[in-house]
């Protein structure tokens, strides 16, 4: 099979949304896990992971930022297995930190696969976890006669895995007037803002659910969706019934458009019930949900929705807007669209493993981080695993949901949540930074008080306060950009020269900031970047854009100041301009291939 990968690739349509919408509390990370019937051994799991990423190398990618869009780039980083050490579905993507977008951990008998939704969707995660579990069990039990089994077709290439299904099946349709969506009921229970993600799991019998679904003439997904809508309604007041309860239900587009892509390739439909307008018995809710699924789960409707999303991405105004502005707009749009849904119900379907591997597996499970309430479902054999996640201080909806199913003849059993005590190094770092910020503010207030008390003689206190503020600003940039030393250096260049010019202006403008500080700091930062790149052995793709930016800054800014006569002593600026110019020429002459490739990635639209 052809294993050649693209060096970099654009984000798919869904990935762009997830990247812009993710926050510290809404990480857009989901966990797929497998509970074995034996304790997990770290060494064997590491070997299994090494084999799995050889099968699915598209997962070895990191996010890099471009001018118009971010993108995924092939990485040589090696994933390492760890014993579970943090809250489920914690943040995997940290801005400016070059790290993989998935993680494999273990705890007792459980193998956890957590992934940032930018990298893949539920189907891709399922295939990766199946391969990982198969490799682990084979390595652990090959001496017992367990044979290696291929889980995917031999002719599927890495290019197939990297194909963007959204782009492949996009067709430009005639614009239709968009229907205004009605605001949905929003859960407004007290939140655990600083508490952990609430995970509540139970197990149903697949045969029981299917039996009752067939008796009612609906699918399993329709039955569970109706039960969830009714469970939410039971917690609503009469006044709240003016808004409908609406579920967002993700849809695997591979069922409509053939694709072997491991990227995101899904859409969604919305199904709900307006209790303020109808009686709201379970049978009526079930009938409404069944109608919604029948009307909306057609290839034509799904294609129409998919094309609308792609067309929005390709709009000229949005397409050529800077990435930061785009991300702000997408994030705002995502927050606004949340008002159209009450909760999310995601059915990951069944996980199928080769027959000889089944005796070693207890079950599979899945859940996700969410700003709302979400129910994720997957099955293995006769076990249907349900995972409720939320950050609301209530379990009444879950209680109502399982009671409704019991009334339909479907029993459930609870799963004891076992999570180790999470490590909190990030919280400790933030606490130290906040203490530092408080001390800087206290020092500034104290100095200003002194200045007001001794006006005639101690004007220096204001300068000292300003110096403290400048130090705090430089330190803050260093703290938040510490994961990327070259970007940190670029920010320090802008901050130091900018603050110097401001100080020069506030103290009577003597020109020292543009005569000396600007050219000297520009050359110094450029030299520091070269040294850092050499010591850290960065490849050209890591340092190229920052060297170009620093050299461009040291060339253009002093040149403009010279042209407009703002510089009094010209020779330091001329030396700085010459050095930066020669540096840029050297990059073009000796690193042209890398320069051209990097500019293409950074400026792709």
Rosetta blueprint (number, residue, H / E / L):
1 X L
2 X L
3 X L
4 X L
5 X L
6 X L
7 X L
8 X E
9 X E
10 X E
11 X L
12 X L
13 X H
14 X H
15 X H
16 X H
17 X H
18 X H
19 X H
20 X H
21 X H
22 X L
23 X L
24 X L
25 X L
26 X L
27 X L
28 X L
29 X E
30 X E
31 X E
32 X E
33 X E
34 X E
35 X E
36 X E
37 X L
38 X L
39 X L
40 X L
41 X L
42 X H
43 X H
44 X H
45 X H
46 X H
47 X H
48 X H
49 X H
50 X H
51 X H
52 X H
53 X H
54 X H
55 X H
56 X L
57 X H
58 X H
59 X H
60 X L
61 X E
62 X E
63 X E
64 X E
65 X L
66 X L
67 X L
68 X L
69 X L
70 X L
71 X E
72 X E
73 X E
74 X E
75 X L
76 X L
77 X L
78 X L
79 X L
80 X L
81 X L
82 X E
83 X E
84 X L
85 X L
86 X L
87 X L
88 X L
89 X L
90 X L
91 X L
92 X L
93 X L
94 X L
95 X L
96 X L
97 X L
98 X L
99 X L
100 X L
101 X L
102 X E
103 X E
104 X E
105 X E
106 X E
107 X E
108 X L
109 X L
110 X E
111 X E
112 X E
113 X E
114 X E
115 X E
116 X E
117 X L
118 X L
119 X L
120 X L
121 X L
122 X H
123 X H
124 X H
125 X H
126 X H
127 X H
128 X H
129 X H
130 X H
131 X H
132 X H
133 X H
134 X H
135 X H
136 X H
137 X H
138 X H
139 X H
140 X H
141 X H
142 X H
143 X H
144 X H
145 X L
146 X L
147 X L
148 X L
149 X L
150 X L
151 X L
152 X L
153 X L
154 X L
155 X L
156 X L
157 X L
158 X H
159 X H
160 X H
161 X H
162 X H
163 X L
164 X L
165 X H
166 X H
167 X H
168 X H
169 X L
170 X L
171 X L
172 X L
173 X L
174 X L
175 X L
176 X L
177 X L
178 X L
179 X L
180 X L
181 X L
182 X L
183 X L
184 X E
185 X L
186 X L
187 X L
188 X L
189 X L
190 X L
191 X E
192 X L
193 X L
194 X L
195 X L
196 X L
197 X L
198 X E
199 X E
200 X E
201 X E
202 X E
203 X E
204 X E
205 X E
206 X H
207 X H
208 X H
209 X H
210 X H
211 X H
212 X H
213 X H
214 X H
215 X H
216 X H
217 X L
218 X L
219 X L
220 X H
221 X H
222 X H
223 X H
224 X H
225 X H
226 X H
227 X H
228 X H
229 X H
230 X H
231 X H
232 X H
233 X H
234 X L
235 X L
236 X L
237 X L
238 X L
239 X H
240 X H
241 X H
242 X H
243 X L
244 X E
245 X E
246 X E
247 X E
248 X E
249 X E
250 X E
251 X E
252 X E
253 X H
254 X H
255 X H
256 X L
257 X L
258 X L
259 X L
260 X L
261 X L
262 X L
263 X L
264 X L
265 X L
266 X E
267 X E
268 X E
269 X E
270 X E
271 X E
272 X E
273 X E
274 X L
275 X L
276 X L
277 X L
278 X L
279 X L
280 X L
281 X L
282 X H
283 X H
284 X H
285 X H
286 X H
287 X H
288 X H
289 X H
290 X H
291 X H
292 X H
293 X H
294 X H
295 X H
296 X H
297 X L
298 X L
299 X H
300 X H
301 X H
302 X H
303 X H
304 X H
305 X H
306 X H
307 X H
308 X H
309 X H
310 X H
311 X H
312 X H
313 X H
314 X L
315 X L
316 X H
317 X H
318 X H
319 X H
320 X L
321 X L
322 X L
323 X H
324 X H
325 X H
326 X H
327 X H
328 X H
329 X H
330 X H
331 X H
332 X H
333 X H
334 X H
335 X H
336 X H
337 X H
338 X H
339 X H
340 X H
341 X L
342 X L
343 X E
344 X E
345 X E
346 X E
347 X E
348 X E
349 X E
350 X E
351 X L
352 X L
353 X L
354 X L
355 X H
356 X H
357 X H
358 X H
359 X L
360 X L
361 X E
362 X E
363 X E
364 X E
365 X E
366 X E
367 X E
368 X E
369 X L
370 X L
371 X L
372 X L
373 X L
374 X E
375 X E
376 X E
377 X E
378 X E
379 X E
380 X E
381 X L
382 X L
383 X E
384 X E
385 X E
386 X E
387 X E
388 X E
389 X E
390 X E
391 X L
392 X E
393 X L
394 X L
395 X L
396 X H
397 X H
398 X H
399 X H
400 X H
401 X H
402 X H
403 X H
404 X H
405 X H
406 X H
407 X H
408 X L
409 X L
410 X L
411 X L
412 X E
413 X E
414 X E
415 X L
416 X L
417 X L
418 X L
419 X L
420 X L
421 X L
422 X L
423 X L
424 X L
425 X H
426 X H
427 X H
428 X H
429 X H
430 X H
431 X H
432 X H
433 X H
434 X H
435 X H
436 X H
437 X H
438 X H
439 X H
440 X H
441 X H
442 X H
443 X H
444 X H
445 X H
446 X H
447 X H
448 X H
449 X H
450 X H
451 X H
452 X H
453 X H
454 X L
455 X L
456 X L
457 X L
458 X L
459 X L
460 X H
461 X H
462 X H
463 X H
464 X H
465 X H
466 X H
467 X H
468 X H
469 X H
470 X H
471 X H
472 X H
473 X H
474 X H
475 X H
476 X H
477 X H
478 X H
479 X H
480 X H
481 X L
482 X L
483 X L
484 X L
485 X H
486 X H
487 X H
488 X H
489 X H
490 X H
491 X H
492 X H
493 X H
494 X H
495 X H
496 X H
497 X H
498 X H
499 X H
500 X H
501 X H
502 X H
503 X H
504 X H
505 X H
506 X H
507 X L
508 X L
509 X L
510 X L
511 X L
512 X H
513 X H
514 X H
515 X H
516 X H
517 X H
518 X H
519 X H
520 X H
521 X H
522 X H
523 X H
524 X H
525 X H
526 X H
527 X H
528 X H
529 X H
530 X H
531 X H
532 X H
533 X H
534 X H
535 X H
536 X H
537 X L
538 X L
539 X L
540 X H
541 X H
542 X H
543 X H
544 X H
545 X H
546 X H
547 X H
548 X H
549 X H
550 X H
551 X H
552 X H
553 X H
554 X H
555 X H
556 X H
557 X H
558 X H
559 X H
560 X H
561 X H
562 X H
563 X H
564 X L
565 X L
566 X L
567 X L
568 X L
569 X L
570 X L
571 X H
572 X H
573 X H
574 X H
575 X H
576 X H
577 X H
578 X H
579 X H
580 X H
581 X H
582 X H
583 X H
584 X H
585 X H
586 X H
587 X H
588 X H
589 X H
590 X H
591 X L
592 X H
593 X H
594 X H
595 X H
596 X H
597 X H
598 X H
599 X H
600 X H
601 X H
602 X H
603 X L
604 X L
605 X L
